Amino acid sequence: MVEASLYFIQQLLNGLTIGSTYALIAIGYTMVYGIIGMINFAHGEIYMIGMYVSFVAITGLMMAGITFLPVVLLLALAFSMFVSSTYGWAVERVAYRPLRGGNRLIPLISAIGMSIFLQNYVRLAQGSRDVAIPSLIEGNWSFGPADGFQATVSLMQVIIWISTVISMFALTQFIARSKTGKACRAVAEDLKMANLLGIDTNRVISVTFIIGAALAAVAGLLLGLYYGVANPFVGFIAGLKAFTAAVLGGIGSIPGAMLGGLLLGVTESMTGAYFSTEYKDVVSFGLLVLILLFRPTGLLGKPEVEKI
């Protein structure tokens, strides 16, 4: 009985870890949808680029003789966020802004094309093989009987949880209190009216893409350190899962993205632990379908009100 409880706790902790990073990526989807009502399907590749850039930055800093780990990770994170944000801004300028105002299907296809382009761009630049990095953050805590199964919490998992909470809190405060955040809320409420009132809606939309890309870079660094491996294709499945989390929680809702990410991560972990890893995607997407049958707007989503 004790071992079964500890095993359940272990899987719950594992699910919260992966769910936290899903939530960070999902925010990019939900913010873009909340502002312009479109899905940025290139967002998963921005996350992948952030992971690669963080690996390159860590390697370069250590080769330059900078070995104090907190400094290395902070500098790598800052560089990764800068590069990823630049890519996020470029995606908005190239794939969305010229097509804004037309049929919604056109920018959607453009975003899918940008996703394929970025994936192959990284594959040609870095190769299609896995890129590995040694484990930099070690240490864990175990609890349970010494002669039986023990649940383990690694230091890396704790860092992921703390980083996710800090990122979510900072974003919430930015949206609620800053001038730019208030402009984001105004544009999300009514883009045309915000434009008439003098808000630079193009700048606000660009800022939205930049913020989403920066948070994806945070997820890229954290998951890169957690798994220790990257390849040009990790962005596709992670982006798909994060999009699912955003829809599950209620796309357009930042708290919904957080809830959806955690729920999806825990569902995957529990399915892989008690059934088979082959069924985790089936159960996850089945859960999405089930929730949308009863809550078409997601768990925390609000019904859209048509403006006339």
Sine and cosine of phi, psi and omega as CSV:
sin_phi,cos_phi,sin_psi,cos_psi,sin_omega,cos_omega
0.00,0.00,-0.70,0.72,0.01,-1.00
-0.91,0.42,-0.69,0.72,-0.01,-1.00
-0.90,0.44,-0.63,0.78,0.03,-1.00
-0.89,0.46,-0.65,0.76,0.02,-1.00
-0.91,0.40,-0.66,0.75,0.01,-1.00
-0.92,0.40,-0.61,0.79,0.03,-1.00
-0.90,0.43,-0.67,0.75,0.04,-1.00
-0.88,0.47,-0.70,0.71,0.01,-1.00
-0.88,0.47,-0.65,0.76,0.01,-1.00
-0.87,0.49,-0.71,0.71,-0.01,-1.00
-0.93,0.36,-0.56,0.83,0.05,-1.00
-0.90,0.44,-0.69,0.72,0.03,-1.00
-0.89,0.45,-0.67,0.74,0.04,-1.00
-0.89,0.46,-0.66,0.75,0.01,-1.00
-0.92,0.40,-0.64,0.77,0.04,-1.00
-0.91,0.43,-0.53,0.85,0.01,-1.00
-0.92,0.40,-0.81,0.59,-0.01,-1.00
-0.94,0.35,-0.55,0.83,0.03,-1.00
-0.91,0.42,-0.54,0.84,0.03,-1.00
-0.89,0.45,-0.67,0.74,0.00,-1.00
-0.96,0.29,-0.57,0.82,0.12,-0.99
-0.85,0.53,-0.65,0.76,-0.02,-1.00
-0.90,0.44,-0.66,0.75,0.01,-1.00
-0.89,0.46,-0.65,0.76,0.02,-1.00
-0.95,0.30,-0.62,0.78,-0.06,-1.00
-0.89,0.45,-0.47,0.88,-0.01,-1.00
-0.87,0.49,-0.59,0.81,0.04,-1.00
-0.87,0.49,-0.67,0.74,0.05,-1.00
-0.90,0.43,-0.72,0.69,-0.13,-0.99
-0.95,0.32,-0.55,0.84,0.03,-1.00
-0.94,0.35,-0.70,0.71,0.01,-1.00
-0.89,0.45,-0.68,0.74,0.02,-1.00
-0.91,0.42,-0.64,0.77,0.00,-1.00
-0.90,0.43,-0.51,0.86,-0.03,-1.00
-1.00,0.07,-0.79,0.61,-0.12,-0.99
-0.89,-0.46,0.03,1.00,0.08,-1.00
0.94,0.34,0.44,0.90,-0.01,-1.00
-0.77,-0.64,0.33,-0.94,-0.02,-1.00
-0.97,-0.24,0.81,-0.59,0.02,-1.00
-1.00,-0.03,1.00,-0.02,-0.06,-1.00
-0.97,0.24,-0.04,1.00,0.10,-0.99
-1.00,0.01,0.02,1.00,-0.09,-1.00
-0.91,0.40,-0.57,0.82,0.02,-1.00
-0.89,0.46,-0.59,0.81,0.02,-1.00
-0.95,0.31,-0.48,0.88,0.10,-1.00
-0.90,0.44,-0.66,0.75,0.07,-1.00
-0.87,0.49,-0.69,0.72,0.01,-1.00
-0.90,0.44,-0.66,0.75,0.03,-1.00
-0.90,0.43,-0.64,0.77,0.05,-1.00
-0.87,0.49,-0.61,0.80,0.03,-1.00
-0.91,0.41,-0.72,0.69,0.01,-1.00
-0.88,0.47,-0.71,0.70,-0.04,-1.00
-0.89,0.46,-0.64,0.77,0.02,-1.00
-0.90,0.43,-0.63,0.78,0.06,-1.00
-0.89,0.46,-0.72,0.69,0.00,-1.00
-0.89,0.45,-0.67,0.74,-0.01,-1.00
-0.91,0.42,-0.69,0.72,0.02,-1.00
-0.88,0.47,-0.71,0.71,0.01,-1.00
-0.89,0.46,-0.70,0.71,-0.02,-1.00
-0.90,0.43,-0.66,0.75,-0.01,-1.00
-0.91,0.42,-0.66,0.75,0.00,-1.00
-0.94,0.35,-0.57,0.82,0.07,-1.00
-0.93,0.38,-0.46,0.89,0.03,-1.00
-0.99,0.17,-0.03,1.00,0.06,-1.00
0.99,-0.13,0.06,1.00,0.03,-1.00
-1.00,-0.01,0.95,-0.32,-0.12,-0.99
-0.87,-0.49,-0.08,1.00,0.03,-1.00
-0.95,0.32,0.94,-0.34,-0.24,-0.97
-0.82,0.57,-0.74,0.67,0.01,-1.00
-0.84,0.55,-0.64,0.77,0.03,-1.00
-0.92,0.40,-0.68,0.73,0.01,-1.00
-0.86,0.51,-0.73,0.69,-0.05,-1.00
-0.93,0.36,-0.64,0.77,0.01,-1.00
-0.91,0.41,-0.68,0.73,0.03,-1.00
-0.91,0.41,-0.66,0.75,0.03,-1.00
-0.90,0.44,-0.65,0.76,0.03,-1.00
-0.90,0.43,-0.71,0.71,0.00,-1.00
-0.88,0.48,-0.70,0.72,-0.01,-1.00
-0.92,0.40,-0.67,0.74,0.01,-1.00
-0.90,0.44,-0.68,0.74,0.02,-1.00
-0.90,0.44,-0.63,0.78,0.01,-1.00
-0.90,0.43,-0.75,0.66,-0.03,-1.00
-0.91,0.41,-0.70,0.71,0.00,-1.00
-0.89,0.45,-0.65,0.76,0.04,-1.00
-0.89,0.45,-0.60,0.80,0.05,-1.00
-0.90,0.44,-0.68,0.74,0.05,-1.00
-0.91,0.42,-0.65,0.76,0.04,-1.00
-0.87,0.49,-0.69,0.73,0.05,-1.00
-0.88,0.47,-0.68,0.73,-0.02,-1.00
-0.91,0.42,-0.63,0.78,0.04,-1.00
-0.87,0.49,-0.68,0.73,0.02,-1.00
-0.90,0.44,-0.68,0.73,-0.04,-1.00
-0.94,0.35,-0.59,0.81,-0.10,-0.99
-1.00,-0.01,-0.70,0.72,-0.17,-0.99
-0.99,-0.12,-0.31,0.95,-0.11,-0.99
-0.88,-0.48,-0.79,0.61,-0.13,-0.99
-0.84,0.54,-0.70,0.72,0.00,-1.00
-0.91,0.41,-0.33,0.94,-0.09,-1.00
-0.96,-0.29,-0.01,1.00,-0.06,-1.00
-0.92,0.40,0.64,-0.77,0.03,-1.00
0.99,-0.13,-0.20,0.98,0.03,-1.00
-1.00,-0.10,-0.35,-0.94,0.05,-1.00
-0.88,0.47,0.73,-0.69,-0.06,-1.00
-0.89,0.45,-0.38,0.92,-0.02,-1.00
-0.93,0.37,-0.52,0.85,-0.07,-1.00
-0.91,0.41,-0.80,0.60,0.05,-1.00
-0.91,0.43,-0.45,0.89,0.07,-1.00
-0.90,0.44,-0.72,0.69,0.05,-1.00
-0.90,0.43,-0.62,0.79,0.04,-1.00
-0.88,0.48,-0.67,0.75,0.01,-1.00
-0.91,0.41,-0.63,0.77,0.05,-1.00
-0.89,0.45,-0.66,0.76,0.06,-1.00
-0.89,0.46,-0.64,0.77,0.04,-1.00
-0.91,0.42,-0.61,0.79,0.04,-1.00
-0.87,0.49,-0.73,0.68,0.00,-1.00
-0.90,0.43,-0.64,0.77,0.01,-1.00
-0.88,0.48,-0.76,0.65,-0.03,-1.00
-0.90,0.44,-0.63,0.78,0.01,-1.00
-0.88,0.48,-0.72,0.70,-0.02,-1.00
-0.97,0.22,-0.48,0.88,0.09,-1.00
-0.88,0.48,-0.71,0.70,0.04,-1.00
-0.94,0.35,-0.61,0.80,0.01,-1.00
-0.89,0.46,-0.65,0.76,0.02,-1.00
-0.96,0.29,-0.56,0.83,-0.05,-1.00
-0.98,0.20,-0.60,0.80,-0.11,-0.99
-0.91,-0.41,-0.16,0.99,-0.07,-1.00
1.00,0.00,0.34,-0.94,-0.06,-1.00
-1.00,-0.04,-0.08,1.00,0.01,-1.00
-0.97,0.24,0.35,-0.94,0.07,-1.00
-0.91,0.41,0.65,-0.76,0.10,-1.00
-0.95,-0.31,0.83,-0.55,-0.08,-1.00
-0.93,-0.36,0.46,-0.89,0.08,-1.00
-0.71,-0.70,0.67,-0.74,-0.02,-1.00
-0.88,0.47,0.41,-0.91,0.05,-1.00
-0.91,0.41,0.87,-0.50,-0.05,-1.00
-0.99,-0.15,-0.48,0.88,-0.05,-1.00
-0.91,-0.42,0.94,-0.34,-0.03,-1.00
-0.90,-0.43,0.21,-0.98,-0.01,-1.00
0.91,-0.42,0.62,-0.79,0.02,-1.00
-0.38,-0.92,0.23,-0.97,0.06,-1.00
-0.84,-0.54,0.70,-0.72,0.01,-1.00
-0.87,-0.49,0.58,-0.82,0.07,-1.00
-0.62,-0.79,0.59,-0.81,-0.07,-1.00
0.73,-0.69,0.09,-1.00,-0.03,-1.00
-0.90,0.44,0.64,-0.77,-0.05,-1.00
-0.90,0.43,-0.46,0.89,-0.05,-1.00
-0.98,-0.19,0.22,0.97,-0.02,-1.00
-0.68,-0.73,-0.30,-0.95,0.00,-1.00
-0.93,0.36,0.70,-0.72,0.03,-1.00
-0.85,-0.52,0.73,-0.69,0.11,-0.99
-0.99,0.16,0.65,-0.76,-0.10,-1.00
-0.82,-0.57,0.70,-0.71,0.11,-0.99
-0.88,-0.48,0.87,-0.49,-0.02,-1.00
-1.00,0.05,0.39,-0.92,0.06,-1.00
-0.88,0.48,-0.57,0.82,0.02,-1.00
-0.90,0.44,-0.62,0.79,0.05,-1.00
-0.90,0.44,-0.68,0.74,0.02,-1.00
-0.88,0.47,-0.66,0.75,0.02,-1.00
-0.89,0.45,-0.64,0.77,0.03,-1.00
-0.89,0.46,-0.72,0.69,0.00,-1.00
-0.89,0.47,-0.73,0.68,-0.03,-1.00
-0.90,0.43,-0.68,0.73,0.00,-1.00
-0.89,0.46,-0.64,0.77,0.01,-1.00
-0.91,0.42,-0.71,0.70,0.01,-1.00
-0.88,0.48,-0.71,0.71,0.00,-1.00
-0.89,0.46,-0.69,0.72,0.00,-1.00
-0.89,0.46,-0.69,0.72,-0.01,-1.00
-0.91,0.41,-0.66,0.75,0.00,-1.00
-0.90,0.43,-0.70,0.72,0.00,-1.00
-0.89,0.45,-0.67,0.74,0.01,-1.00
-0.91,0.41,-0.68,0.73,0.01,-1.00
-0.87,0.49,-0.69,0.72,0.02,-1.00
-0.92,0.40,-0.62,0.79,0.02,-1.00
-0.89,0.45,-0.72,0.70,-0.01,-1.00
-0.92,0.39,-0.60,0.80,-0.10,-1.00
-0.99,0.16,-0.54,0.84,-0.21,-0.98
-0.91,-0.42,-0.48,0.88,-0.08,-1.00
-0.98,0.18,0.37,-0.93,0.03,-1.00
-0.90,0.44,-0.67,0.74,0.02,-1.00
-0.91,0.41,-0.61,0.79,0.03,-1.00
-0.90,0.44,-0.65,0.76,0.05,-1.00
-0.91,0.42,-0.59,0.81,0.06,-1.00
-0.91,0.41,-0.61,0.79,0.06,-1.00
-0.87,0.49,-0.68,0.73,0.01,-1.00
-0.91,0.41,-0.61,0.79,0.01,-1.00
-0.91,0.41,-0.68,0.73,0.01,-1.00
-0.92,0.40,-0.61,0.79,0.04,-1.00
-0.90,0.43,-0.56,0.83,0.00,-1.00
-0.95,0.31,-0.73,0.68,-0.01,-1.00
-0.32,-0.95,0.98,-0.18,-0.09,-1.00
-0.89,0.46,-0.70,0.71,-0.05,-1.00
-0.91,0.41,-0.68,0.73,0.00,-1.00
-0.92,0.39,-0.63,0.78,0.05,-1.00
-0.88,0.48,-0.62,0.78,0.04,-1.00
-0.91,0.42,-0.65,0.76,0.02,-1.00
-0.92,0.40,-0.49,0.87,-0.01,-1.00
-0.99,0.10,0.07,1.00,0.10,-1.00
0.99,-0.14,0.08,1.00,0.04,-1.00
-0.98,0.20,0.74,-0.67,0.05,-1.00
-0.97,0.25,1.00,0.01,-0.11,-0.99
-0.92,0.40,-0.53,0.85,0.05,-1.00
-0.88,0.47,-0.67,0.74,0.02,-1.00
-0.92,0.40,-0.65,0.76,0.00,-1.00
-0.89,0.46,-0.68,0.74,0.01,-1.00
-0.91,0.42,-0.65,0.76,0.05,-1.00
-0.88,0.47,-0.67,0.74,0.02,-1.00
-0.88,0.47,-0.61,0.79,0.02,-1.00
-0.88,0.47,-0.71,0.70,0.04,-1.00
-0.90,0.44,-0.62,0.78,-0.01,-1.00
-0.91,0.42,-0.70,0.71,0.00,-1.00
-0.90,0.44,-0.72,0.70,0.02,-1.00
-0.87,0.50,-0.66,0.75,0.01,-1.00
-0.92,0.40,-0.62,0.79,0.01,-1.00
-0.90,0.44,-0.68,0.74,0.03,-1.00
-0.93,0.38,-0.56,0.83,0.08,-1.00
-0.91,0.42,-0.57,0.82,0.05,-1.00
-0.91,0.40,-0.61,0.79,0.08,-1.00
-0.86,0.50,-0.72,0.69,0.03,-1.00
-0.89,0.46,-0.62,0.78,0.01,-1.00
-0.89,0.46,-0.70,0.72,0.03,-1.00
-0.91,0.42,-0.71,0.70,-0.05,-1.00
-0.90,0.44,-0.74,0.67,-0.01,-1.00
-0.94,0.34,-0.53,0.85,0.06,-1.00
-0.89,0.46,-0.68,0.73,0.04,-1.00
-0.94,0.34,-0.54,0.84,-0.05,-1.00
-0.94,0.33,-0.72,0.70,-0.03,-1.00
-1.00,-0.07,-0.44,0.90,0.05,-1.00
0.97,0.25,0.27,0.96,-0.04,-1.00
-0.52,-0.85,0.53,-0.85,0.03,-1.00
-0.59,-0.81,0.47,-0.88,0.14,-0.99
-0.47,-0.88,0.24,-0.97,-0.11,-0.99
-0.90,0.43,-0.16,0.99,-0.11,-0.99
-0.96,-0.28,-0.01,1.00,-0.03,-1.00
-0.93,0.38,-0.42,0.91,-0.04,-1.00
-0.94,0.34,-0.51,0.86,-0.07,-1.00
-0.91,0.42,-0.80,0.60,-0.06,-1.00
-0.95,0.32,-0.60,0.80,0.03,-1.00
-0.91,0.41,-0.65,0.76,0.04,-1.00
-0.90,0.43,-0.64,0.77,0.03,-1.00
-0.90,0.43,-0.67,0.74,0.02,-1.00
-0.91,0.40,-0.66,0.75,0.00,-1.00
-0.91,0.41,-0.62,0.78,0.07,-1.00
-0.89,0.46,-0.65,0.76,0.07,-1.00
-0.87,0.49,-0.67,0.74,0.02,-1.00
-0.89,0.46,-0.65,0.76,0.00,-1.00
-0.90,0.43,-0.68,0.74,0.02,-1.00
-0.93,0.37,-0.64,0.77,-0.01,-1.00
-0.87,0.49,-0.71,0.70,-0.02,-1.00
-0.98,0.19,-0.34,0.94,-0.06,-1.00
0.91,-0.42,1.00,-0.04,-0.11,-0.99
-0.90,0.44,0.73,-0.69,-0.14,-0.99
0.97,-0.26,-0.21,0.98,0.00,-1.00
-0.94,-0.35,0.87,-0.49,0.01,-1.00
-0.91,0.41,-0.73,0.69,0.11,-0.99
-0.86,0.50,-0.55,0.84,0.04,-1.00
-0.91,0.42,-0.62,0.79,0.05,-1.00
-0.89,0.46,-0.65,0.76,0.02,-1.00
-0.90,0.44,-0.76,0.66,-0.02,-1.00
-0.89,0.45,-0.70,0.72,-0.01,-1.00
-0.89,0.46,-0.65,0.76,0.02,-1.00
-0.89,0.45,-0.72,0.70,0.00,-1.00
-0.91,0.41,-0.67,0.74,0.00,-1.00
-0.90,0.44,-0.67,0.75,0.00,-1.00
-0.92,0.40,-0.68,0.73,0.01,-1.00
-0.89,0.46,-0.70,0.72,0.00,-1.00
-0.92,0.40,-0.64,0.77,0.02,-1.00
-0.88,0.48,-0.71,0.71,0.01,-1.00
-0.88,0.47,-0.71,0.70,-0.04,-1.00
-0.89,0.45,-0.70,0.71,-0.02,-1.00
-0.92,0.38,-0.63,0.78,0.01,-1.00
-0.90,0.43,-0.71,0.71,0.01,-1.00
-0.91,0.42,-0.51,0.86,-0.05,-1.00
-0.98,0.19,-0.66,0.75,-0.14,-0.99
-0.98,-0.19,-0.26,0.97,0.02,-1.00
-0.85,-0.53,-1.00,-0.04,0.04,-1.00
-0.34,-0.94,0.53,-0.85,0.02,-1.00
-0.90,0.44,-0.36,0.93,0.02,-1.00
-0.92,0.38,-0.37,0.93,-0.07,-1.00
-0.98,-0.18,-0.05,1.00,-0.13,-0.99
-0.90,0.43,-0.61,0.79,0.03,-1.00
-0.94,0.33,-0.60,0.80,0.02,-1.00
-0.88,0.48,-0.73,0.68,-0.02,-1.00
-0.92,0.38,-0.65,0.76,-0.03,-1.00
-0.88,0.47,-0.76,0.65,-0.01,-1.00
-0.96,0.29,-0.48,0.87,0.11,-0.99
-0.90,0.43,-0.63,0.77,0.07,-1.00
-0.88,0.47,-0.64,0.77,0.03,-1.00
-0.87,0.49,-0.74,0.68,0.01,-1.00
-0.88,0.48,-0.68,0.73,-0.03,-1.00
-0.89,0.46,-0.71,0.71,-0.01,-1.00
-0.92,0.39,-0.65,0.76,-0.02,-1.00
-0.94,0.35,-0.39,0.92,0.07,-1.00
-0.91,0.42,-0.60,0.80,-0.04,-1.00
-0.98,-0.18,-0.43,0.90,0.04,-1.00
-0.74,-0.67,0.99,0.16,-0.09,-1.00
-0.85,0.53,-0.39,0.92,0.00,-1.00
-1.00,-0.06,0.10,1.00,-0.05,-1.00
1.00,0.01,0.06,-1.00,-0.11,-0.99
-0.90,0.44,-0.69,0.73,-0.04,-1.00
-0.90,-0.44,0.17,0.99,-0.01,-1.00
-0.97,0.26,0.43,-0.90,0.03,-1.00
-0.93,-0.37,0.62,-0.78,0.02,-1.00
-0.87,0.50,0.65,-0.76,0.04,-1.00
-0.96,0.26,0.68,-0.73,0.04,-1.00
-0.96,-0.29,0.87,-0.49,-0.03,-1.00
-0.95,0.31,0.80,-0.61,0.00,-1.00
-1.00,0.04,0.75,-0.66,0.00,-1.00
-0.82,-0.57,0.00,0.00,0.00,0.00
